[in-house]
Amino acid sequence: MILLRQLLGDVLRRLRMRQNRTLREVSTLARVSLGYLSEVERGQKEASSELLASICGALGVPLSQVLREVSDQFALAELQAAPVLADVPERERLPMPEPVPAGIPDSEFDEDFRGYSPEVKDMVAA
């Protein structure tokens, strides 16, 4: 099973490490204990929205960006774990989104999916 708290922790850790910041530095700026921040990054604790906002503030990253990255990672993980549809009766299948029509210019497609990672754009275009 895919756990949201683990994906969230991975994204937060990756952002912190990209900035070459220590747990101590971010925990001090976010006003959260070093141990608790470590547990959030390892996916062992569920972070409240207030705590997430504080951590994002300490990292200088909008919460919406973090949530978007988590959402993208969640979508990829779901696709990788999806059961084969052949084993699911037709009446139980979720409706599949319509493919992008071949006549839509790439610029129009890109504008519709501005801000999404390249992996998500590729999934939608496939």
MODELLER restraints for C-alpha pairs under 7 A, 6 or more apart:
rsr = mdl.restraints
at = mdl.atoms
rsr.add(forms.Gaussian(group=physical.xy_distance, feature=features.Distance(at['CA:5:A'], at['CA:43:A']), mean=4.91, stdev=0.5))
rsr.add(forms.Gaussian(group=physical.xy_distance, feature=features.Distance(at['CA:5:A'], at['CA:45:A']), mean=6.99, stdev=0.5))
rsr.add(forms.Gaussian(group=physical.xy_distance, feature=features.Distance(at['CA:5:A'], at['CA:46:A']), mean=5.79, stdev=0.5))
rsr.add(forms.Gaussian(group=physical.xy_distance, feature=features.Distance(at['CA:6:A'], at['CA:42:A']), mean=6.51, stdev=0.5))
rsr.add(forms.Gaussian(group=physical.xy_distance, feature=features.Distance(at['CA:6:A'], at['CA:43:A']), mean=3.90, stdev=0.5))
rsr.add(forms.Gaussian(group=physical.xy_distance, feature=features.Distance(at['CA:7:A'], at['CA:70:A']), mean=6.00, stdev=0.5))
rsr.add(forms.Gaussian(group=physical.xy_distance, feature=features.Distance(at['CA:8:A'], at['CA:70:A']), mean=5.75, stdev=0.5))
rsr.add(forms.Gaussian(group=physical.xy_distance, feature=features.Distance(at['CA:9:A'], at['CA:40:A']), mean=5.51, stdev=0.5))
rsr.add(forms.Gaussian(group=physical.xy_distance, feature=features.Distance(at['CA:9:A'], at['CA:41:A']), mean=3.69, stdev=0.5))
rsr.add(forms.Gaussian(group=physical.xy_distance, feature=features.Distance(at['CA:9:A'], at['CA:42:A']), mean=5.59, stdev=0.5))
rsr.add(forms.Gaussian(group=physical.xy_distance, feature=features.Distance(at['CA:9:A'], at['CA:43:A']), mean=5.12, stdev=0.5))
rsr.add(forms.Gaussian(group=physical.xy_distance, feature=features.Distance(at['CA:10:A'], at['CA:41:A']), mean=6.06, stdev=0.5))
rsr.add(forms.Gaussian(group=physical.xy_distance, feature=features.Distance(at['CA:11:A'], at['CA:66:A']), mean=6.91, stdev=0.5))
rsr.add(forms.Gaussian(group=physical.xy_distance, feature=features.Distance(at['CA:11:A'], at['CA:70:A']), mean=6.58, stdev=0.5))
rsr.add(forms.Gaussian(group=physical.xy_distance, feature=features.Distance(at['CA:12:A'], at['CA:41:A']), mean=6.27, stdev=0.5))
rsr.add(forms.Gaussian(group=physical.xy_distance, feature=features.Distance(at['CA:13:A'], at['CA:41:A']), mean=5.64, stdev=0.5))
rsr.add(forms.Gaussian(group=physical.xy_distance, feature=features.Distance(at['CA:16:A'], at['CA:59:A']), mean=6.70, stdev=0.5))
rsr.add(forms.Gaussian(group=physical.xy_distance, feature=features.Distance(at['CA:23:A'], at['CA:34:A']), mean=6.34, stdev=0.5))
rsr.add(forms.Gaussian(group=physical.xy_distance, feature=features.Distance(at['CA:24:A'], at['CA:34:A']), mean=5.79, stdev=0.5))
rsr.add(forms.Gaussian(group=physical.xy_distance, feature=features.Distance(at['CA:26:A'], at['CA:58:A']), mean=5.78, stdev=0.5))
rsr.add(forms.Gaussian(group=physical.xy_distance, feature=features.Distance(at['CA:26:A'], at['CA:59:A']), mean=6.87, stdev=0.5))
rsr.add(forms.Gaussian(group=physical.xy_distance, feature=features.Distance(at['CA:27:A'], at['CA:33:A']), mean=5.89, stdev=0.5))
rsr.add(forms.Gaussian(group=physical.xy_distance, feature=features.Distance(at['CA:27:A'], at['CA:34:A']), mean=5.28, stdev=0.5))
rsr.add(forms.Gaussian(group=physical.xy_distance, feature=features.Distance(at['CA:27:A'], at['CA:37:A']), mean=6.39, stdev=0.5))
rsr.add(forms.Gaussian(group=physical.xy_distance, feature=features.Distance(at['CA:29:A'], at['CA:58:A']), mean=5.23, stdev=0.5))
rsr.add(forms.Gaussian(group=physical.xy_distance, feature=features.Distance(at['CA:30:A'], at['CA:54:A']), mean=4.98, stdev=0.5))
rsr.add(forms.Gaussian(group=physical.xy_distance, feature=features.Distance(at['CA:30:A'], at['CA:55:A']), mean=5.08, stdev=0.5))
rsr.add(forms.Gaussian(group=physical.xy_distance, feature=features.Distance(at['CA:30:A'], at['CA:58:A']), mean=5.19, stdev=0.5))
rsr.add(forms.Gaussian(group=physical.xy_distance, feature=features.Distance(at['CA:39:A'], at['CA:45:A']), mean=5.58, stdev=0.5))
rsr.add(forms.Gaussian(group=physical.xy_distance, feature=features.Distance(at['CA:40:A'], at['CA:46:A']), mean=6.56, stdev=0.5))
rsr.add(forms.Gaussian(group=physical.xy_distance, feature=features.Distance(at['CA:40:A'], at['CA:47:A']), mean=6.46, stdev=0.5))
rsr.add(forms.Gaussian(group=physical.xy_distance, feature=features.Distance(at['CA:53:A'], at['CA:63:A']), mean=6.08, stdev=0.5))
rsr.add(forms.Gaussian(group=physical.xy_distance, feature=features.Distance(at['CA:56:A'], at['CA:62:A']), mean=6.13, stdev=0.5))
rsr.add(forms.Gaussian(group=physical.xy_distance, feature=features.Distance(at['CA:56:A'], at['CA:63:A']), mean=5.78, stdev=0.5))
rsr.add(forms.Gaussian(group=physical.xy_distance, feature=features.Distance(at['CA:72:A'], at['CA:120:A']), mean=6.51, stdev=0.5))
rsr.add(forms.Gaussian(group=physical.xy_distance, feature=features.Distance(at['CA:100:A'], at['CA:125:A']), mean=6.23, stdev=0.5))
rsr.add(forms.Gaussian(group=physical.xy_distance, feature=features.Distance(at['CA:113:A'], at['CA:121:A']), mean=6.87, stdev=0.5))
